[in-house]
Amino acid sequence: MTTRPDPRDFRKRLLAREPLIGTFMKFTTPMPTEVLGAIGYDFVMLDEEHSPWTREHLGVGLLAARAFGIAGFVRVSRPDAASILSMLDDGATGIMVPHCDSADKARDVASWSRYIGGTRGSGNSRGGDYGARNGNAHYEYSDEHAAVIAMIEDAAAIERIDEITAVEGIDCFFMGRGDLALSLSNVKGPKPTLDEAVKIIAESVLKNGKALAAVAPSMASDDAKAMKDVGVTALMVSSDVMMLKAAAQTHLNGFKTLYGL
């Protein structure tokens, strides 16, 4: 029997650019996280930005992740110190912050996520194993294990991408291609295509020694291979909602075939 990696080693694996599979969690309930942890996914991204997660729901979801040996992340809806502090205190393996379109914003995110050399407020709840380590031992352990992902999804970020991806304390950059395509469509005058922008981002991220992440609609899609080919190692596949929809559609089609409908 293969021993599964400790989810607290996720940041180490991310920085080593190991292949990691995850998905977005839209349902504000712990069961989908438990299922994916049980079958061996590496991480889930509880999506506070685009789903009605409350802090209480998020706390239960992160507890479910711990119980089933899967790294639990939160995509925060508000890119501020309080949001990041809450999720890390509540036991998130890491956070993902949308719309990091400048080096200053990336530096803020890194600072809000770290104790030593940063500005994260001192706390010792679930994220600190309720006092299992004290003082500097707690700060050092937390900083070592909290993974920080910044999203590149704005046309403005492309113009200053090398400054952004060079920021210390950001472990990984996620290419948010949906919003990026929308943002590029609103640019007047010369602009890169989405494919060109993806290549620019990927080259900059890898050049600066950071991990690269993205989402693909399915593992059967050409898009998944395209993301691997540009250097994505943390690959998110679809979401719990879309997985349910795809499976349900398959069963519905089979039902119609069975009964000649």
PyMOL commands that set and color helices and strands:
alter all, ss='L'
color gray80, all
select helices_A, chain A and resi 7-15+31-39+55-67+81-89+103-113+126-128+135-145+155-159+161-165+177-185+194-207+222-230+240-258
alter helices_A, ss='H'
color red, helices_A
select strands_A, chain A and resi 20-25+43-47+71-75+94-97+147-152+172-175+211-216+234-239
alter strands_A, ss='S'
color yellow, strands_A
deselect
rebuild
show_as cartoon
